Structures are given as structure tokens and as C-alpha cells.
Amino acid sequence: MSDTLLVIEDNEQNFYLMRFLLEKNGFTVMGAQNGRDGIRMALDHRPGGILLDIQLPEMDGYEVAAKLKTMKELEDVPIIAVTSYAMVGDRERILAAGATGYIEKPINPDTFVGEIRKYLEKGVGG
Amino acid sequence: MHPHGQVRKGSVAMGIRSAAQRLHDIFSSVLYPGIFFLVFLMYGISGVAAEGRILKVGVYENAPKIFVSESGGAAGVFVDVIEYIAESEGWRLEFVPGTWTEGLDRLAAGEIDLMPDVAYTPERARIYSFHKQPVLSSWFQVYARQGSGIRSILDLDGKRISVLDRSVQQEAFTRLADGIGIKYVLMTLPDYKEAFEVVAKGQADAAITNRFYGLTHAGKLGLEDTAVIFHPTNLYFAAPLRAPRGILDAIDRRLEDMKNDSRSVYYHSLKRWLSEEVRFKLPSWVKMIGLVAAVTLSLTLLGLFVLEKRVKARTRELMQLNLEMEERIVARTAELAVEKDKAQAADRIKSAFLATMSHELRTPLNSIIGFTGILLQGLAGPLNEEQRKQMTMVQGSARHLLALINDVLDISKIEAGQLTLSVASFPLRPSIEKTVHLVAPLAEKKGLNLQLDIAPDVETAKTDQRRFEQVLLNLLNNAVKFTEKGHIRIDCRRKDGLYLINVSDTGIGIKPEQMSTLFKPFHQIDTGLTRKYEGTGLGLSICRKIVEMMGGDITVESRWGEGSTFTVRFPGERRNTP
């Protein structure tokens, strides 16, 4: 599996935070600030996993996840939602849209990378 | 008064009428459209030059409320009403035919001044303005073949139901039926006519239409209305948002007068379109034959006619009474429905606000908590002792802020009725053990003895595990927080189908006068002191709400200076209570 992860996140600080933690743990990280760029980069680079924020400009995370899932070349790439939405049903909704895992923000820096690894190993089938 | 109005008034006047009048009726049913058309043209030409207000009114196909008659003129209840008002107010009317959506677009663009038969909704009220007194009230009604035995919505369980494709009826019925939990097969059809026909042919068991369509067409196909009615709506003339208020006020004033007078144009129009016309609606060739037949038969049948007229007059009176009653009942129901719509809209705004708040506050907090953690882990380089101490304080404050946000959100969700439990079976013992382990490090640090005793018969629980653990953790955190020495004891057992969980401590205890406010929001008991004990003061009120939703309760016993025992009781298998 590729050690490259794609992080789709529009908040600069939160992107830096995740990239820092993931790079410290041996991953290569690339970032996209919106869904359209994210989908393009996913197709160009075929990352080992995609970390996806839900609240994104223009196209939201639900839509991005659904679009990614329709692409044959990305069918074995797990999507992990990392989101500050914590209302009833948000988790179910993003999982239904095709995400493998769901991590609630604020992330816990002590356990974040471990959780990501767990979801990556679990793979798409879930 | 224009000639058209006079003719029609004559034709529907109540009382005993002579055979000659009946002939006149038949004549006028042929003549009206022609006269109407002339009037229509006259308005079109003279309206521009004449003094006074010219109002453009949208016309579309929705008989009998509003439609274009065979002669090309506007007709229907809404036309009668607005013509009468226009005449009284000295307005000139100009009818603009089109489809329903064209009409709404024209209204929004200000190209027409009034659009008839528009149901009030809060969404529409943002685009259009409405007067206050409804012209008509409608509801959706279920129609079935005669003798179907359908009496209530529950009788629709397992039935095939035809409905207009993508209509409000479809949406409202689906919501209602799914809410009640009945099963049904929905047949969606492109128009009401087909929706009725499939029922008549036995391909479906029931059809849903608005009551006006049903009233006009059900009888012809051998269908009857069932007692299943739902979704009342008030129907109005809608005007552009910035329309002069005077027009709408005048409509209200005139409508109110008309509704108070049982002999007004309003009731005549209702009768004309909702009962009489339906009964006597015949193809024109039949009318011609009828004309000839009437001439020859009128003398011999005079006696019969008189009798029939009396019966009809009585029938009409009864129908009118019935209509008035219906109007009143449904108007009241509709008022309540409008209020409910408003309340629901406010609720939706509140929920949307909560979701946004949750997101907006957590996003910056994510980076504060995240980077503090990174620095403390030494991932960004070593920290000296003072730096570590200060970063730990930042971390503590950030976590406290997060707890506050979570608690405030929980309370808001509870108050908005948004907090729902996701109930599932889970083994209770490991759940309790896991939660107790979370507070073990802090208890150990304070030198407190943590005792856990779970009875052997404690097995599965059926409730919301995450919320249960939230309650238990809250009680445990409180116990550790308010106890300086001694022990904290947790025991769990079953009794009478309930699970009982006690959390006892040897802490500061609670004064009797503090007991009453203990479970109320924002009432941490040590506020008078120097706030030695941090916390949001929301925890216990959230706990109580959650436990109540679980179908249980939470109680406390305490002696000041000796300690407290909190007891949570909840059903082992959650009963089916809402």
C-alpha cells in the first residue's frame, strides 16, 4: 500500500497539524483545499488513503466521497472522514456516502495516527 | 355591476323558480361564456385607458378553483371572488393565462399583480405577500371505490395507492404514512384523472387528491370519499412581495363581508362550482336536445318541476350549511397547521445554527488541542520544564473549553428535542469497567481507593451505550473531583428488571439546601467559594435528561461533609416508549 495520503481540508492550520503528525510517522502527505482539486489529485496520484473534511467550499465532503466512490480506479482507496460535525446522523451519513472511517475533531494527537493506520489496514471493505 | 355578474346571480338565486327560469338557466349556460368573453375583451381594451387601478391576475388550469372555460374566459371560485371585489373597489382586471409555474414566475417578477389559489407556506411568504383571510381551505383526501371499507389511515395498510407524481400530496402522504408506520405500494401517475381511473379499474385501492378535484370528479367514476383527510392548507391570492398593502387589505375586508353573508357572491360561487355545475354539466348537444325537450315537456311537467325545485332548494340549503361547517372546521385546523409550520421552521433554524456552532468552534479548537499535544509529545523538539508546565496549562484550558462546548451543545440539543438515543444491545459489564478505568489515573493521583463491584447477573443492556457511558463518566468525574480522601465505590446490580448503578464517594457531600438545584443547568454548588472545582455546571442536568430518555431516573443521597451516593436506574430492556 502506498504511504502517500491525500488530505482534503480547507483550514490551513488543521491541514498543517494533520500533515505534521502524519509526516512524523513516516507518511508522505499531499493536500487539496477543495473537493474538485482533491478528486483530481486522487486520480493523478492514487494515494494509499484519503482524509476528508466534510465542511468544504463549493462541494461538501458527502458529495466528494460519493464522487470518489464512483471511480473505478479509486475503488480500493479508503476514505476517512475527519470532521468537526458532531450532530446526530453526521457519522452515519458520511459512512453511507462511502467513507471507511470517521474521526471527530478535535483530533487527539496521541491517538490520531494510530486510528488512521487502523482504518487503512481495515481497507475499503470495512 | 357588469352584465356577467347580474346574469350569474340570477341563475343561482335560491327559492322556488318557475319552469321559465329553468329554461333561462339552460339558455344562460350557453350564453354565459359568450357574454363572459365579451366582458373579458372589454376589460382588456378599456382597462388601459380607464381610470383606477388595473390588476393583472394569473389564470391557470385548476378547475373548479381557477381555469380557462371552454369559451376562453377565466372562470372558477377565485375568479368570481376577485371580480366581485374588483367591482366593489373600482379596480379593472386583466387576466393573464399561463401555467401554474409561469404564473408564479410572473408574480415574482412583478409582471402580474395577483396569483389565485396559492397555499400559504413560510417559504412562499418570503417571496410573495399574502392577505390574511383565506379564500378557500383545502385538504388532501383519500378516495376509494364504493364500499371499500376504508375508514381511517390505518385501513390503508398493505394497500395500493395512486397519487400525482412528485406532488405535495405524495410528499405529505409518505411522511404521514411512514410516521404512522403503515406499509403501502405507491403508484405515481402524471395527472389526477389517471390517478382516479386506476382506482376505478381496480388497479389501485385508493387515490389521493385535493378535495376540490375529488368533489368534482369522484362521483362520475363511482368513487367515494373516505374519512381519511390530512394536510389542511389555506388558499389565498398571492401578490408580489412589495405589492401595495391596500390591495390585500381590501381583499381581506371584502372576503370577510362575503363570508359573513350567506347570500353573497362567495357562497353562490361555491355552490355554482362545487355542487350545481357538477350535477348539470352535460355535453352541449345534450343541452340542445334538452332545450327542445324542455319546450315540449315543460307544461306537462310543470308540477313535477315545482316539486323537484323544492327538494333541490332544501338540498342546496343543507349543502351550503355543510360547506360552511367544513370551511370553519378546516380553517381552524389550517390555522393550527400554519402555526405548527412556523414552529417547525424555527426549530430547523435552531438546529442548523447548532450544527454550524459546533463546527465553527471545534475547527480552531482542533488546532489548539492538536498543536499543544504535538509540543507536549516533543515531536517539535524538546521542551524545558517551564515550557512543559505552561503547555500543559494550555492543554487543560483547551480541553475544558471543549467540554464546555460539548455540554452547551448537549443542553441545546436536549432543549431543541434534537437529542436522540441510538439504542442497541451491548454487554454492560465491560462498558462499566472501561468507563471506570478512564478515571483511575486521576483517582490514583489523589490517593483515592476505587472499588468496583458488579453483580454476576449483570449481562446485556439495551440502550444508547455512548450516552450511558457519558452519564457514568460524569458521575465518576464528579466523585473524584469532590473527594479529597477515602474511597469511591461503584456497584451495579439488577432489581425488578431494572439496572441499578450506585456511585458513592466520601467527599464533601451536598448541603440539604443545595439538593433542589443540583440537577438544574448552571448550578455548580461551590460557586460561592473560590471555584476550587472546575466544571461547566451542566453535567448533572444533562445526565438527568439522558437517563430520563433511557426510561430511567437518577437520584442522590448525601450528608454534608461525609459523602454522596448517586443512583442511576434504567430498564434492562428499554420499553417501547416514545
Boltz contact constraints between the chains, C-beta under 6 A:
constraints:
  - contact:
      token1: [A, 11]
      token2: [B, 363]
      max_distance: 6.0
  - contact:
      token1: [A, 13]
      token2: [B, 367]
      max_distance: 6.0
  - contact:
      token1: [A, 14]
      token2: [B, 366]
      max_distance: 6.0
  - contact:
      token1: [A, 14]
      token2: [B, 367]
      max_distance: 6.0
  - contact:
      token1: [A, 17]
      token2: [B, 367]
      max_distance: 6.0
  - contact:
      token1: [A, 17]
      token2: [B, 370]
      max_distance: 6.0
  - contact:
      token1: [A, 24]
      token2: [B, 379]
      max_distance: 6.0
  - contact:
      token1: [A, 55]
      token2: [B, 359]
      max_distance: 6.0
  - contact:
      token1: [A, 84]
      token2: [B, 359]
      max_distance: 6.0
  - contact:
      token1: [A, 84]
      token2: [B, 362]
      max_distance: 6.0
  - contact:
      token1: [A, 84]
      token2: [B, 363]
      max_distance: 6.0
  - contact:
      token1: [A, 85]
      token2: [B, 359]
      max_distance: 6.0
  - contact:
      token1: [A, 86]
      token2: [B, 358]
      max_distance: 6.0
  - contact:
      token1: [A, 87]
      token2: [B, 355]
      max_distance: 6.0
  - contact:
      token1: [A, 88]
      token2: [B, 420]
      max_distance: 6.0
  - contact:
      token1: [A, 105]
      token2: [B, 362]
      max_distance: 6.0
  - contact:
      token1: [A, 105]
      token2: [B, 366]
      max_distance: 6.0
  - contact:
      token1: [A, 106]
      token2: [B, 362]
      max_distance: 6.0
  - contact:
      token1: [A, 106]
      token2: [B, 365]
      max_distance: 6.0
  - contact:
      token1: [A, 106]
      token2: [B, 366]
      max_distance: 6.0
  - contact:
      token1: [A, 106]
      token2: [B, 369]
      max_distance: 6.0
  - contact:
      token1: [A, 107]
      token2: [B, 370]
      max_distance: 6.0
  - contact:
      token1: [A, 109]
      token2: [B, 370]
      max_distance: 6.0
  - contact:
      token1: [A, 109]
      token2: [B, 373]
      max_distance: 6.0
  - contact:
      token1: [A, 109]
      token2: [B, 374]
      max_distance: 6.0
